[in-house]
Amino acid sequence: MTPNPSPVPRPSRPPQGDVELLERLSSARADLLAQVGRRIIGQQEVLDGILTAVFSGGHALLLGVPGLAKTLMVQTVAQALDLKFSRIQFTPDLMPSDITGTEIIEEEQGSGKRAFRFVKGPVFANIVLADEVNRTPPKTQAALLQAMQEHQVTAAGQTHSLPSPFFVLATQNPIEQEGTYPLPEAQLDRFMFELRVQYPSKDEEEAIVEATTGDLSATISPVLTADDVLALQHLVRRIPVTKTLVRAAVTLVRMTRPPDVEAPPFIKEYVAWGAGPRASQYLILGAKARAALDGRPMPDYDDLRGVAPTVLTHRLVINFAAEAAGRSAPDIVAELLQDGRWVPR
């Protein structure tokens, strides 16, 4: 079952209130990056991706080797947005109740009566950092999956709603795969973006060493509140989009599916399974958010092209022929974007 984004409106001039919100979002982005930049040096593309996911209402998977400040990055973004932050370290012995919470028996003083009380787990936060999410068994991953998709958890037969806004930003180490439980495709599909955290440049690494080996620590001032984030999420969904852009997004996603007539030969050769309809939805939502963060009232093909790698890469299942030829999902997506057939003439 796929999410139900708001119906695509006809392109029109945004209302005056939305124009003001667009200007506020654009200036807030600059302020957010400035605040986060007090602790995080470089990683501009990853930070933009996190903000795009946040204002789209989506989750993100951060892929990178240890020591690249993924945890600190997420924590700092949460502070700059003034959102409740929770970090869960995923381990092989982590149980679903360790995430969602559990019921305990309490005895009332005086009466002696006993009653169950639900104690909320760490998933009850606005931004949840699922650290090394692939190190826990599928049973525990399933508990997180319900929270990601439905924004609620079920414990002892009772359903509890999670706070709004709610985001899961998960990290994964691409090097060490021993003792891990690969995320099922259904869970990977719930992540709007896969953001690859790269090594810093030499200048950035020198600046990191200088900034982190002294006695001073940077303080982060909140730029927005939870209510502001919710209002700006609604603004992103109200942004108009043209029919041709929707057609381009759908065509691009359909080109990733080997059985489709629109799929190019290299997709048929190297891809076992392509992206589903949720990818088309996230392409449009991501393009809207990207335009809004830039202060523009309508997304274009460059916005679609900009979010496509982070939306499509983790949704492609490559086959043995691709592995034998040394092809990876990122370079297959890059080649697909160079194929101009997805842009309507």
Secondary structure, 3 states (H helix, E strand, C coil): CCCCCCCCCCCCCCCHHHHHHHHHHHHHHHHHHHHHCCCCCCCHHHHHHHHHHHHHCCEEEEECCCCCCHHHHHHHHHHHCCCCEEEEECCCCCCHHHHHEEEEEEECCCCCCEEEEEEECCCCCCEEEEECHHHCCHHHHHHHHHHHHHCEEEECCEEEECCCCCEEEEEECCCCCCCCCCCCHHHHCCEEEEEECCCCCHHHHHHHHHHHCCCCCCCCCCCCCHHHHHHHHHHHHHCCCCHHHHHHHHHHHHCCCCCCCCCCHHHHHHEEECCCHHHHHHHHHHHHHHHHHCCCCCCCHHHHHHHHHHHHHHHCEECHHHHHCCCCHHHHHHHHHHCHHHCCC
